[in-house]
Amino acid sequence: MNGAGAVVRTLADCGVTTCFANPGTSEMHFVAALDTVPDVRGVLCLFEGVATGAADGYGRMTGRPAAALLHLGPGLANGLANLHNARRARTPLLAIVGDHATYHKRYDAPLESDIDALAWSVSGWVRRTARSADAGCDTADAVAAALSPPGQVATLILPADAGWSDGGEPGSPARPRPPAPVLDELIVPAEAALRGGEPTVILLGGSALRRPGLDAASRVAAATGARLLAETFPARHERGAGVPAVDRVAYLVEIAASQLAGTRHLILAGASAPVSFFAYPGKPSTPVPAGCEVHVLAEPGDDVPGALMTLADRVAAGAAPAPHQPQRPELPDGDLTGESAAAVIGALLPEGAIVCDEANTSGLWLPGATAGAPPHDWLSLTGGSIGQGLPVATGAAIACPDRPVLVLEADGSAMYTGQALWTHAREQLDVTTVIFSNRAYAILTMELERTGAAAGPTARDLLNLSRPDIDFTALAAGMGVPASRAGTAAEFAVQLKTALAEPGPHLIEAALAPAW
Ligand SMILES: Cc1ncc(C[n+]2csc(CCOP(=O)(O)OP(=O)(O)O)c2C)c(N)n1
């Protein structure tokens, strides 16, 4: 067995059964090894940002890493933005980056670059395999590192000769470390704050936003009067009818500050204390009010649901969680706007849907319109690096082939990694993509005002996506995804119903009336 064979065999043995790939010459032996290990499914992605975003979506939905196969430094660099989002999501993810053969590096061939430096910018673990005999063990270590709680990007750099040389041996899967149990020292201050009767908010993040954590937090809220909030951009949030509802901390720091106004105790459960996304002249960097005491109940790598359950048993012994009641909006009529589109989505969202939300300004009405829809998962733009929605949906659909995936995608963001549609078609993934076509970088028009920048017509033209208008139905059709355009709320409802009813990928361009 050569080193590449040992890597792929070890991946399969460790349960890494999907590899989102955009390979090159230095990865040819890895690619060849996929033929000998059918347990690992290779999925071709036509841009590295699709491969890394897909691995993020897969990891968020399974809790296990997928591999992203990338070509030297430039391939890794192309994938970095979505690795950044995966790092912020704390997703277990294994990046495998091919490199030149060890003896070839000193020639400084054109693709030579500092892969390690790029890798460390997003990874919690990086290793360069020295020789074929180490390839299997290094792979097993990489998988264990990716799974280290709460999850992280692990990058394995694989020189071509370590891949093609004989002497490879599969590595033994390592048992991942479990999340750390939460100590009494952390529970006691949170309990005291909750018993003190002062205004208290519990901020939920990471694994707290799954059913067991939500139920426990809801019990605490019911018994103590504490309010619950969720981090602004959760990696995966279970919500809908029957699940306790939790609003998210708002993106705009002024609104976040009003959500937290008067709070005397902020208890962090798997979340970091909230901060403003950006600094603005004259505005605070954090919405946490002065004088508010911040208590860390559980860090993201801890047993966060366990901590919440312990807390609930202490302060809410008799209390039951408060599930959100089933409730859907009426199907609207009239213009297609962000608001009416949200009502259509809320009315039609199927049970068990995985929603990949990169709707940006068009998504303002979505949380309210979908709160009482049948239970679903909501995946958001964790790191603020746009171009994640379509790739994340790719990985989520491969991870959960029996669940419908709905991508809610703003037009500007769609143009970063639109190649994902080709993979949706090739793999016949059950992904419905809605493009919110407002023909603008609308949020930046707002940010222009907020930053106080003096904007003229040249500045505004850089935030405008018309001239020409982008024809998303043509782009989708060109990549093999059936597509339609909706110009009214009623058209959108008919098209969404059809797309959700038929298996396989679909795209609907929601041509919105201009909002600004
Ligand atoms: C990788 C990356 N590049 C650039 C940006 C800056 N940026 C933030 S929002 C945005 C435009 C968003 O436009 P669109 O996706 O159409 O959503 P809209 O604001 O119109 O709702 C840009 C370019 C970013 N966040 N990430």
The ligand as an SDF file (V2000), in Angstrom:
LIG
                    3D

 26 27  0  0  0  0  0  0  0  0999 V2000
  -15.7570   37.1680    1.7440 C   0  0  0  0  0  0  0  0  0  0  0  0
  -16.4690   38.4550    1.9300 C   0  0  0  0  0  0  0  0  0  0  0  0
  -16.2480   39.4450    1.0500 N   0  0  0  0  0  0  0  0  0  0  0  0
  -16.8870   40.6260    1.1930 C   0  0  0  0  0  0  0  0  0  0  0  0
  -17.7310   40.8300    2.2350 C   0  0  0  0  0  0  0  0  0  0  0  0
  -18.3580   42.2020    2.4520 C   0  0  0  0  0  0  0  0  0  0  0  0
  -19.7850   42.1280    2.2430 N   0  0  0  0  0  0  0  0  0  0  0  0
  -20.6420   42.0190    3.2760 C   0  0  0  0  0  0  0  0  0  0  0  0
  -22.1930   41.9700    2.8090 S   0  0  0  0  0  0  0  0  0  0  0  0
  -21.7660   42.1280    1.1760 C   0  0  0  0  0  0  0  0  0  0  0  0
  -22.7980   42.2010    0.1220 C   0  0  0  0  0  0  0  0  0  0  0  0
  -24.0140   41.4090    0.4100 C   0  0  0  0  0  0  0  0  0  0  0  0
  -24.8920   41.5130   -0.6830 O   0  0  0  0  0  0  0  0  0  0  0  0
  -25.9750   40.4090   -0.9050 P   0  0  0  0  0  0  0  0  0  0  0  0
  -25.4060   39.0770   -0.6480 O   0  0  0  0  0  0  0  0  0  0  0  0
  -26.5980   40.6220   -2.2310 O   0  0  0  0  0  0  0  0  0  0  0  0
  -27.0150   40.6840    0.2550 O   0  0  0  0  0  0  0  0  0  0  0  0
  -27.8860   42.0010    0.5400 P   0  0  0  0  0  0  0  0  0  0  0  0
  -27.0240   42.8860    1.3620 O   0  0  0  0  0  0  0  0  0  0  0  0
  -28.2280   42.6140   -0.7780 O   0  0  0  0  0  0  0  0  0  0  0  0
  -29.0680   41.5160    1.2680 O   0  0  0  0  0  0  0  0  0  0  0  0
  -20.4150   42.1940    1.0240 C   0  0  0  0  0  0  0  0  0  0  0  0
  -19.7290   42.3120   -0.2760 C   0  0  0  0  0  0  0  0  0  0  0  0
  -17.9210   39.7590    3.1430 C   0  0  0  0  0  0  0  0  0  0  0  0
  -18.7110   39.8540    4.1980 N   0  0  0  0  0  0  0  0  0  0  0  0
  -17.2950   38.5820    2.9450 N   0  0  0  0  0  0  0  0  0  0  0  0
  1  2  1  0
  2  3  1  0
  2 26  2  0
  3  4  2  0
  4  5  1  0
  5  6  1  0
  5 24  2  0
  6  7  1  0
  7  8  2  0
  7 22  1  0
  8  9  1  0
  9 10  1  0
 10 11  1  0
 10 22  2  0
 11 12  1  0
 12 13  1  0
 13 14  1  0
 14 15  2  0
 14 16  1  0
 14 17  1  0
 17 18  1  0
 18 19  2  0
 18 20  1  0
 18 21  1  0
 22 23  1  0
 24 25  1  0
 24 26  1  0
M  CHG  1   7   1
M  END
$$$$
